[in-house]
Every structure is written in C-alpha cells, then in structure tokens.
Amino acid sequence: MAIIVNVDVMLAKRKMSSNELAEKVGITPANLSILKTNKAKAIRFSTLDKICEVLDCKPGDILDYQK
C-alpha cells in the first residue's frame, strides 16, 4: 500500500500510549492497531480529525505516501 500511517511516531513524540489515544479518540484499541500496522483500507475524516486534535498535529504528520 502506498499510504503509510505513522501514528506510532506521533505517539512517541507526545509520550502517549496507544490505549490512551484510542480512549480519547473514541475508537477501540483493535481499530487503532489496524491503523498502526497499515492494514486499514480506509479512515473516516472524523476519526483522522480527532486523532489530529488529540495529538496536536496535522494529517501530514500522520499520513505519508511512498511509491
């Protein structure tokens, strides 16, 4: 897949656990794990918006494109 999700990088920068992020965003830890392992086929803009709000970042900080 060409789109890479770098949630782990932002979690490390913010010194936040995956479980804490999942709770604050309102998604299950399992769904966050799917995002982190690049197995997700899609993400809702509302979820991306909430992740960015909680991590105080921009979508480009989380999503990357690789050929």
N, C-alpha and C positions, 0 to 999 in steps of 0.2 A: 504494500500500500504506500502511496506517495505522501500521504498526510501523516505526520508523526505528532503524537501528543506528548508534551513534555511537562506533565503535571508534577512528576517527581522532582524536577529541577526547582520548580516554584515552591513546592512543599519544603524542600531542603533550605531554600533561601529564607522562607518565612518561619522555619523551625516549627512546622505544624505536622501532625500525624495525619495519615490517610483517614482514619476513623473520625478525627475531629473535623476535617474538611467535609467528609460525607454528611456528618450530622448538621453542620452549618449550612450546607447547600441544600440538604433535604433529599439526598439520594442514598441508596443502600451502599454499604461498603463493597458489595459484589459488583454493582454497576460502576463504581469508581475504579475498581480493579480492572474491569474490562476496558475502560478508557486508558488507564495507565499502561496496560500491556498492548496497546494498539490493536485490540481485537474488535473495537466498536466500529460499526458500519455507519453510524450517524450520531449526531449530538444535537439536542434541541438548543436553539438560541437562548431560551430562557435559562437552561442549565449552564451554558457557557457564560452567560451574563452573571449568574450567581457565583460561579467559580471565580470569575474575574473580580467581582465585588469582594468576595471573602479574601482572596489572595492579593488584592490591591495591585492588579496587573492588567495588561491588555491582552486580547485574544492572540496577538502575535507572539506574546511571551510564552504561550501555552502550545500553540499550533505551529508546526513547521512543515515545509514542503521539500521533499527530496525526490529526485528522479530515480 
